[in-house]
Amino acid sequence: MPRILVVDDAPEVRLLVRGVLESESFTVEAVETAAAALKSLRQFPPDLLLLDLDLPDRQGTELCRELRREGVDLPIVMLTSHNLGHERAAGLNCGADDYVGKPFLPEELLARVRAQLRREERFEQRAEKILRERWDRIHSGLKLVQRSQQPFFSAQPFEFMESAVRHFPVGRIGGDFYLLESIDENRYAVAIGDVMGKGVAASLIMSWTLSLTYELMHAGLSPGELLSELNQTLGVDLNAMNVFVAMFAGCYDRCSGRFDYCSAGIESPIWFRQDNKHQRIDTEGIPVGVMSGFAYQQESIHPDPNDQLFLFTDGLSDSVSVENQDALMHALFKVLLRTRGQTVDQRAEALMSRLREKTDGKLTLRDDLTFLLLEFPGGKHAD
């Protein structure tokens, strides 16, 4: 039977909820604090979480929001005070799927729990069906993963453009991906992305997206056209599975010296210039799969020789606790400024060293961690 985790600091509520659920043969664990809930979630992941709005060590909304940021996608039902509309709204806005007002009727609690579990079961069946139908595409993507998605990417995909990648999936493959492809002798394409989710499904969707991205790159589509085509081709299926893909795509033309790019809801890359200036480059794109027919707009820059571009997924900041993320990103940014003039591989290793220092040598990934550095070649036809 499904396992339910109940988090409420009131003993009488825990006792009542346990009695109601166990009478219907659910397996129930009941705890009274957010800290105890996190421990239980990591040791014995439940099928559904019943979460009180007010806990002694933190707000239930804060805990819910943290779980969603970490990619925890199990159903969450908030326990709120009866007739307080703002509490119900707060619970839903932080990522909860439903709410039950206190005091509640046992029949209502059971109905809402069963509804969420049925919805989750339908989602899993639908996702399994869609992924099975797309297996050929996924299998092609897995071959690309085997070719290049390694923790330390050492092959040089571009003849005249230096690159360095650090890629650490949480699982065997993970949901992050990247591509560095020579389209012809003058055009170099790059993509980096993050499937919103974890586990096997995220890995399979990543492989599917990677395979199609590879084909569209070599078909000569511009970054904006590529993301629009991805959204049109994958969007319906991704939306049906409630999964989205954040992504950045770019293409550098050695003849014109122009770098075209387009974003889809991912962290904004940083352009480090030789004149000691730097800036974020971004377009106002939303993740692939959120809205069908979204018009992705691309932008262009003209980097000088030896300018560098730093691209990364949110797993970089998520490698530390939420309260330390700003300090971590500031420290990594200082490393990039301090190592200006070094090779891209030396800078990438300096970033990893600083990351290990900031985590006391105990880097524990909650999300896939991927970043890459590109150095633009020395002018038109640098050969």
C-alpha positions in Angstrom: 0.0 0.0 0.0 1.1 3.6 -0.5 3.3 5.1 2.2 2.1 8.4 3.7 4.4 10.8 5.7 2.4 13.1 8.1 4.2 16.2 9.5 2.3 18.0 12.2 3.4 19.2 15.7 0.0 18.5 17.3 0.0 15.0 18.8 -3.8 14.8 18.6 -3.7 15.6 14.8 -1.0 13.0 14.2 -3.0 10.4 16.1 -6.2 11.2 14.2 -4.6 11.2 10.8 -2.7 8.0 11.5 -5.9 6.3 12.7 -7.9 7.4 9.6 -5.2 6.3 7.1 -4.2 3.1 8.7 -7.9 2.0 8.9 -7.7 2.0 5.1 -4.5 0.0 5.1 -2.1 2.9 4.2 1.4 2.7 5.7 1.9 5.9 7.9 4.8 7.6 9.5 4.1 10.7 11.6 6.7 13.3 12.7 6.4 16.7 14.3 9.2 18.8 12.8 10.5 19.8 9.4 14.0 18.4 10.4 12.4 15.0 11.1 10.5 15.2 7.9 13.6 15.8 5.8 15.4 12.9 7.4 12.4 10.6 6.8 12.0 11.8 3.2 15.7 11.0 2.4 15.7 7.6 4.2 12.3 6.3 3.2 10.7 8.4 0.4 6.9 8.3 0.8 4.2 8.3 -1.9 2.5 11.3 -0.4 3.3 14.0 2.1 0.7 15.5 4.5 2.3 18.8 5.7 1.1 21.2 8.4 1.4 24.9 7.6 2.9 25.8 11.0 5.8 23.7 12.4 7.9 24.4 15.5 11.3 24.7 13.5 10.1 26.3 10.3 7.1 27.1 8.2 5.5 24.3 6.2 5.4 26.5 3.1 9.2 27.1 3.4 9.8 23.3 3.6 7.4 22.7 0.6 9.2 25.3 -1.4 12.6 23.8 -0.6 11.4 20.3 -1.6 10.2 21.6 -5.0 13.4 23.4 -5.6 15.3 20.2 -5.0 13.1 18.4 -7.5 11.0 16.4 -5.1 7.8 15.8 -7.1 5.7 13.6 -4.9 2.1 14.8 -4.1 2.0 17.3 -1.2 -1.2 18.1 0.7 -1.1 21.0 3.1 -3.0 20.9 6.4 -4.4 24.4 7.0 -6.6 26.2 9.4 -10.3 26.0 8.4 -11.8 29.0 6.6 -8.5 30.9 6.2 -8.3 31.5 2.5 -4.9 33.2 2.6 -3.4 30.1 4.3 -4.8 27.8 1.6 -3.4 30.2 -1.1 0.0 30.2 0.6 0.1 26.4 0.6 -0.8 26.1 -3.1 1.6 28.9 -4.1 4.6 27.2 -2.5 4.1 24.1 -4.6 1.5 22.0 -2.7 -1.0 20.0 -4.8 -4.0 20.3 -2.5 -5.0 21.3 1.0 -7.2 20.0 3.8 -8.7 22.5 6.3 -8.6 21.7 10.0 -10.8 20.4 11.6 -11.5 17.9 8.8 -13.9 15.0 8.2 -12.1 11.7 7.9 -14.0 11.1 4.6 -12.6 14.3 3.1 -9.0 13.5 4.1 -9.3 10.1 2.6 -10.9 11.5 -0.6 -8.1 14.1 -1.1 -5.3 11.6 -0.4 -6.8 9.0 -2.8 -7.3 11.7 -5.5 -3.7 12.8 -5.4 -2.4 9.2 -5.5 -4.7 8.4 -8.5 -3.4 11.4 -10.3 0.2 10.3 -9.6 -0.5 6.8 -10.9 -2.1 8.2 -14.1 0.9 10.5 -14.6 3.3 7.5 -14.2 1.3 5.4 -16.7 1.1 8.3 -19.2 4.8 9.1 -18.9 5.8 5.4 -19.3 3.6 5.2 -22.5 5.0 8.3 -24.0 8.6 7.3 -23.3 8.1 3.8 -24.6 6.7 5.2 -27.9 9.8 7.5 -28.2 12.3 4.8 -27.4 14.2 5.0 -30.8 14.8 8.7 -30.3 15.8 8.1 -26.7 18.2 5.3 -27.7 20.0 7.7 -30.1 20.4 10.2 -27.3 21.9 7.6 -25.0 24.5 6.9 -27.6 25.4 10.6 -27.6 25.6 10.5 -23.8 28.1 7.5 -24.0 30.2 9.5 -26.5 30.6 12.7 -24.5 28.7 13.1 -21.2 31.5 12.1 -18.9 32.6 13.8 -15.6 35.7 15.2 -17.3 35.3 15.9 -20.9 38.7 16.0 -22.5 38.0 15.6 -26.3 38.3 18.8 -28.3 35.2 19.2 -30.5 36.3 22.4 -32.2 39.5 22.8 -34.2 39.9 26.5 -33.5 37.9 27.1 -30.3 39.0 26.0 -26.8 36.5 24.4 -24.5 36.4 22.7 -21.1 33.5 20.9 -19.4 32.7 19.6 -15.9 29.7 17.3 -15.8 28.6 15.4 -12.7 25.2 13.7 -12.9 23.5 12.7 -9.6 22.6 9.3 -11.0 24.3 7.3 -13.7 23.2 9.7 -16.4 21.1 12.5 -14.8 18.9 15.2 -16.4 21.6 17.7 -17.4 23.0 17.7 -20.9 25.4 19.6 -23.2 26.5 19.4 -26.8 29.6 20.9 -28.5 29.4 20.4 -32.3 31.3 21.5 -35.4 28.5 22.2 -37.9 31.0 22.9 -40.7 34.5 24.3 -41.0 33.3 27.8 -39.9 30.3 27.2 -37.6 30.5 25.9 -34.0 27.3 25.1 -32.0 26.9 24.7 -28.3 23.9 23.7 -26.1 23.5 23.2 -22.4 20.2 22.1 -20.7 18.5 20.8 -17.6 15.5 18.6 -17.5 13.3 19.7 -14.6 13.2 16.5 -12.5 15.3 13.6 -11.4 15.5 9.9 -11.8 15.1 7.6 -14.7 12.3 9.6 -16.4 14.5 12.8 -16.4 17.4 10.8 -17.8 15.3 9.4 -20.7 13.8 12.8 -21.5 17.3 14.3 -21.5 18.4 11.6 -24.0 15.4 12.3 -26.2 16.0 16.0 -26.1 19.7 15.6 -26.7 19.1 13.4 -29.8 16.7 15.9 -31.4 19.0 18.8 -30.5 21.9 17.1 -32.3 19.8 16.6 -35.4 18.5 20.1 -35.5 22.0 21.5 -35.0 23.4 19.6 -37.9 20.4 20.6 -40.0 21.7 24.1 -39.8 18.9 25.7 -37.6 19.8 28.9 -35.8 19.6 28.9 -32.0 16.1 30.6 -32.0 14.8 28.2 -34.7 16.2 25.2 -32.8 14.5 26.1 -29.6 11.2 26.8 -31.4 11.4 23.5 -33.2 12.2 21.6 -30.0 9.2 23.3 -28.3 6.9 22.4 -31.1 8.1 18.8 -31.4 8.5 17.9 -27.7 6.1 20.4 -26.1 2.9 18.4 -26.1 4.5 15.3 -24.7 6.6 17.2 -22.1 3.5 19.1 -21.0 1.5 15.9 -20.7 4.2 14.6 -18.3 4.4 17.9 -16.5 8.2 18.1 -17.3 10.0 21.0 -18.8 13.5 21.6 -20.3 15.5 24.7 -19.5 18.1 25.3 -22.1 20.6 27.6 -23.9 21.7 27.3 -27.5 24.4 29.2 -29.3 26.3 29.2 -32.6 29.6 30.9 -33.5 30.4 31.8 -37.1 34.2 32.3 -37.6 33.7 34.2 -40.9 31.5 36.9 -39.4 32.8 36.7 -35.8 29.2 36.6 -34.6 27.8 34.5 -31.8 24.0 33.9 -32.1 22.2 32.7 -29.0 18.8 32.0 -27.5 17.7 31.0 -23.9 14.9 28.9 -22.6 14.7 29.6 -18.9 18.2 28.5 -17.9 20.8 30.3 -15.9 22.2 33.3 -18.0 25.7 32.6 -19.3 28.5 35.1 -18.5 30.6 36.7 -21.2 34.1 37.5 -20.0 35.8 40.1 -22.2 39.4 40.8 -22.6 38.8 44.5 -21.8 38.0 43.4 -18.2 34.3 43.8 -18.7 31.8 41.1 -18.3 28.1 40.8 -18.8 25.2 38.2 -18.7 23.8 37.3 -22.0 20.2 36.1 -22.1 16.9 36.2 -24.0 13.5 36.1 -22.5 12.7 32.5 -23.3 10.6 30.1 -21.2 11.5 26.4 -20.7 10.7 24.1 -23.6 7.3 22.4 -23.0 5.7 25.2 -20.9 3.8 26.9 -23.7 3.1 25.6 -27.2 3.8 28.1 -30.0 6.1 30.3 -27.9 8.2 32.6 -30.2 11.8 32.3 -29.1 13.9 35.3 -30.1 17.6 35.1 -30.6 20.3 37.8 -30.0 23.9 38.2 -31.2 27.2 39.4 -29.8 30.5 40.0 -31.5 33.2 38.7 -29.1 36.8 39.7 -29.4 39.5 37.1 -29.8 40.1 35.1 -26.6 36.9 36.3 -24.9 35.4 33.5 -22.9 31.9 32.3 -22.2 30.8 30.6 -19.0 27.7 28.4 -19.2 26.2 26.5 -16.3 23.0 24.8 -14.9 21.4 25.6 -11.6 23.0 22.4 -10.1 26.1 24.6 -9.6 24.4 26.8 -7.0 22.4 23.9 -5.7 25.5 22.1 -4.6 25.3 24.0 -1.3 22.5 24.9 1.0 20.1 27.7 0.0 21.5 30.1 2.5 25.0 29.7 1.1 24.2 29.9 -2.6 24.8 33.6 -3.1 28.2 33.3 -1.3 29.2 30.4 -3.4 28.3 32.1 -6.7 30.2 35.2 -5.6 33.3 33.1 -4.8 33.2 31.3 -8.1 32.8 34.6 -10.0 35.9 35.9 -8.2 37.8 32.8 -9.3 36.8 33.5 -13.0 38.1 37.0 -12.6 41.3 36.0 -10.9 42.2 33.3 -13.4 41.7 35.6 -16.4 44.4 34.8 -19.0 44.7 31.1 -18.1 43.5 28.3 -20.3 39.8 27.3 -20.2 40.8 23.9 -18.6 42.9 25.6 -15.9 40.0 27.9 -15.1 37.5 25.0 -15.0 39.8 23.2 -12.6 40.2 26.3 -10.4 36.4 26.5 -10.2 36.2 22.9 -9.1 38.9 23.4 -6.5 37.0 26.4 -5.1 33.8 24.5 -5.1 35.3 21.7 -3.0 36.8 24.3 -0.6 33.3 25.9 -0.1 31.9 22.5 0.7 34.8 21.5 3.0 35.8 18.8 0.6 32.4 17.1 1.0 30.7 18.0 -2.2 27.3 16.3 -2.1 25.2 16.8 -5.1 21.4 17.3 -4.8 21.1 18.1 -8.5 23.2 17.4 -11.6 26.1 19.8 -11.8 27.3 21.0 -15.2 29.3 23.9 -16.4 31.4 24.6 -19.5 33.8 27.3 -20.6 34.4 28.4 -24.3 37.1 30.6 -25.6 36.4 32.4 -28.9 39.1 32.0 -31.5 41.6 34.7 -32.5 39.8 36.5 -35.2 38.5 35.7 -38.7 39.9 32.4 -40.1 42.3 32.0 -37.1 44.0 29.2 -39.1 
